[in-house]
Amino acid sequence: MSTATETQPVVTLTERAAGRIREMQTDDPASAGKHLRVYIERGGCSGMQYGMVFDERRTDDAVGEFHGVLVLTDPFSADYVRGAVVDFSDALTGGGFKISNPNARQSCGCGKSFEA
C-alpha cells in the first residue's frame, strides 16, 4: 500500500468545495479545530457509499491541503477514493457536494454510492 504525500493527495477539493467547508466550520463551533474527513463505508444502493465529516487527525491518515482546508483519508478509504475530486454546487436542483471518483466502476443516480 502506498502512502500519500502532500504532492500526491488522495482526495482533492475544488475551490468551491473548500469555500463551503470553511463556511460550515465557521457556522458550527463544534467543528472548530477539526478537519474534513472523506471516507467510504459499505452500504448504499451500489455497495459502497461516500461520507464526509469533521474529525481529528489520526496517525495513519493521508493528508492533503486545498485552499486552506485539510482533507483526511484513512488507509481503507484511500484505496477506493484515490484520485477523487470533491466539488460543491449551490444549485437549487442537484446542488451539494459531488465526488468524482475515477475508481468507481458504476455510480448510482443519487451520486452518493458507487461500485468499486
MARVEX-909983 format. One record per residue: x, y, z of N, C-alpha, C in turn; residue in one letter. Coordinates in steps of 0.001 Angstrom, whole numbers, plus 524288, in hexadecimal, padded with zeros to 5 digits. Example, Ala and Ser with C-alpha at 12.3 -4.5 7.8 and 13.67 -1.06 7.14 Angstrom:
BEGIN
833867E9C681E788300C7EE6C81E78833907F31C81E78A/832327F73681BA8835667FBDC81BE4832648001E81EBES/
END
This chain:
BEGIN
803507FB6C800008000080000800008037B804D080000M/8021C8089A7FCB48054A80D507FC7280367811508006CS/806DE814BB801D980596818D8805958051481DF4802A1T/800CD820B98037980003825B0800D7803A1829CB80326A/8055282D4D7FFE180879831A1801AB805B5836A88001FT/807D483B04801D180576840048007780572840D17FA8CE/8092B83E807F7B58095083F2C7F20B805CE83B407EF43T/8041F837387F1D7800AD8334D7EF8D7FBE7832917F318Q/7F8528364B7F3047F3CC835E07F67D7F03E831657F4E2P/7EDAB82F207F8AF7E9E882AFB7F7A37E4F682D5B7F55AV/7E2F48316F7F7E47DE338341A7F6407DF72839E07F58DV/7DD5583C477F1847DE26841C87F06B7D90E844C47F12FT/7D962849727F35C7D4D484CE57F3E77D53A851447EFE2L/7D0D5852847ED597D0C0857197EA087D07685BEB7ED82T/7D163860737EB3C7D11C8654E7EE387CB97866307F053E/7C799864E37ED3C7C22D8657C7EF147C110861F77F3BBR/7C2D885D1C7F3837C1F9859777F7D87C4CE85B517FCBFA/7C9A785D0E7FC277CCA285EF38009F7C9FC863B38030EA/7C7FA8672E7FFCF7C53C86BC4801CD7C07A86A4A80501G/7BD7886678803267B8D3864BD805FE7BA5B8621680B1ER/7BE8885F0980B137C06A85C7180FD87C1F986092813DFI/7C4CF864998122E7C65A868C5815D27C19086B7F8181CR/7BD8E86C67814E87B8AC86EC1816D57B62486B4381AF6E/7B6028662D819EE7B3A38627D81D9A7B69A86278822C8M/7BBBF862B3822827BEDF862C6827487BDF2867C682A5DQ/7BD4586C1D827B87BC348711882A567B6D18710A82CE4T/7B2FF86EBB82A317AD9586E9782C277ACC986ACF830ACD/7B03C866F0831327AF91862EE835387B449862D3838DCD/7B3C98651E83D807B834865488412D7BA4085FDA842A2P/7B6FC85BCF8424F7B8B485685843B27BCD08547783FE7A/7BD0C856A983B317C0E2854CB837677C5F6857EF83787S/7C64885BBC83AF47CB0F85EE683B647CFB085B7083CC6A/7D3F585C23839FC7D8AA8591983B087D89E853AF838A1G/7D45A852388360E7D41184D16833817D4F084DBF82DABK/7D5B18496482B067D6DA84965825747D2C58461D82297H/7D29D846BC81D7D7CEEC843C281A577D0F483E3A8197EL/7CDE483A6981AFC7CF1E834ED819F17CB98833058158ER/7CDE7830F1811697CB0482E7980D2A7CBEE828A080DB6V/7C7AD825A080DF07C82C8200480ED57C40981D1380BBCY/7C4B28180280B867C0BB814AA8092B7BF378108A80D2CI/7BA8180E8680C747B8A780A3F80FBB7B529806C980C61E/7B47B8020C80E177B1107FE7780B417AB748004280BF0R/7A87C7FFFE807A97A30B80193807E27A19080487802F4G/79D08806EA8030A79B27809C07FE7A7991A806037FA68G/796E5808227F6517946B804CB7F2617984E802467EEA8C/79D4E803D97EEC97A131801807EB517A5767FE817EE33S/7A5017FDEE7F34E7A8C07FAC67F63D7AC597FDC67F9D5G/7AE0E8026C7F8337B171805B87FB647AF2280B347FB40M/7AF9480E097FFA27ADA4813647FFA07B1A581710801F7Q/7B16581BF3800277B4F281FFB801F27B2FE82268806FCY/7B6A58244E80A167B5558274E80EB77B94282BA980F6CG/7B77D82FE1811C67BAED8343C8131D7B9508361D81881M/7BD2F8372581BD07BC2C838CB8212B7C0CC83C0C82305V/7BFDA83F79826C87C42984246829477C65483EC482D89F/7CB8383E1F82D9D7CDE483A47831107D36683BFE83291D/7D58F839398365D7DAF5839FF838117DE90836CF83486E/7E3588389E833F37E748835D6830E17E92B8310F833DER/7E9CC82CA98311E7EBE6827D6833577F13D826C0830F3R/7F45B823B2833A67F9C2822E4831F87FA408204E82CA0T/7F68B81D0382B0F7F70F81A458260D7F40B81CE18219FD/7F1FF82195822747EF158245C81E667F29E8265481A11D/7F09F8262A815497F2F482914810FD7F0C282E9B81172A/7F40D8327D8109F7F277837E8811697F3D383B2680C9FV/7F02983E6D80B0A7F11684238806E37EEC48476880892G/7F0C784BB7806827EEA9850D8807C17ED3B8539F802BCE/7E8658559E8028F7E669858347FDEC7E38D85D277FF81F/7E589861A57FDBA7E2F5866A87FEA77E1E28678280479H/7E5A4865E8807CE7E535866BE80D687E2318629C81061G/7E0BD85E5980DCC7DDCA85A24810627E1088552981056V/7E1EF852E1814F07E49D84DE1815607E0B8849828145AL/7E223845D8810EF7DECA8416480F9D7E17983C718117EV/7DEAF83967814AF7E0A983489816EE7DE0C82FE781449L/7E11282BC58136D7DEEF826EA8114E7E19D8225E81402T/7DE8E81EBE816207E0CD81A27818B07E2C7816568148DD/7E64E812BC815FF7E8A680F2B812307E4AB80BCA80F45P/7E0A3809D3811E17DCB18069880F4C7D9E3809BA80B13F/7D82A80E6180C6A7D550811AA808AD7D8D38137680437S/7DDC781479805667E16981671801717E1B9812CC7FCBFA/7E16F80DB47FDAB7E1AF809F77F95A7DD2080A9D7F590D/7D8BD80C9D7F7697D40E80D277F4377D34E8129F7F1EFY/7D597816967F4597D4A381BF67F29A7D97B81EBE7F07EV/7DDBD81BE77EFD27E28881E607EDDE7E17F820E97E88AR/7E2A9825F97E8397E1E0828E47E3617DC9282B917E2FEG/7D94882AE77E6ED7D41282D3F7E6D17D45F833297E7A7A/7D071835E87E58F7D00C83B937E61A7CACB83CD67E88FV/7CAE3840017ECAC7C619841BF7EF3F7C4FA8474A7ED75V/7C042848147EB5F7BE8E84D337E9997B98E84EA67EC82D/7B7EE853877EC0B7B320855517EE847B028858C57EAC1F/7AAFA858107EAA87A78785B5E7E78F7A32B85D457EB11S/7A1D7862487EA9E79D878645B7EDB57987C864B17EA87D/79826861AF7E65A7936A8618E7E32478ED285F857E659A/78A358619F7E5587858D85FE97E8357843985A3A7E709L/78506858937E23A783FF8532A7E0BE7892D8506F7DFD6T/78A1B84C447E2B778EE78493F7E20C793AF84BC27E469G/792FA84F9B7E7DA797688522F7EA4D799A184EEA7EEC0G/79DE4850C47F0FA7A07284E1B7F54A7A5DD84C4D7F3BDG/7A82A849117F6F87AD51846F77F5D97ACDB8427E7F1F6F/7B0758426D7EE3C7B0B483E4D7EA507B63283C157EA40K/7B691836E87EA3D7BBA6834567EA137BC458319B7E4D4I/7C04C8332C7E1EE7C1A7830987DCFD7C60B82CCE7DE2BS/7C4ED827C47DDAB7C896823B97DF4A7CA318206F7DA93N/7CF35820AE7D9077D0F481D9A7D4887D0FC817B57D596P/7D0808161B7DA847D0938108B7DBE17CB2980E107DBD6N/7C723811307DB397C1CB80F237DB4C7C09080CBE7D5FDA/7BF63807AB7D5FC7BDD48051C7D1237B856806BA7CF9BR/7B52A807A37D3977AFC08090C7D2B27ADED80C487D75CQ/7AAF58106A7D6607A8C1813A27DA877A2E2813817DA29S/7A055814457DE9E79AA9814617DE8A798D1819CE7DCF1C/793E381A587DBE6791A981F497DA2F7923C823AE7DE15G/7923C8226C7E325792938267E7E72979822828977E7ADC/79C0D825BF7E5AC7A16B827807E6057A3FC826A57EB43G/7A140824337EEE37A3638236E7F4207A59B81E047F4F2K/7A4B581A7A7F14A7A6F9815487F1CF7A9348138D7EC96S/7AC8380F8D7ECDC7AF3E80DBA7E8357B0B88080A7E8BEF/7B233805C27E45E7B42A800647E44F7B9E4800A97E2EEE/7BD277FE217E61B7C2CE7FE537E5487C4867FA377E169A/
END
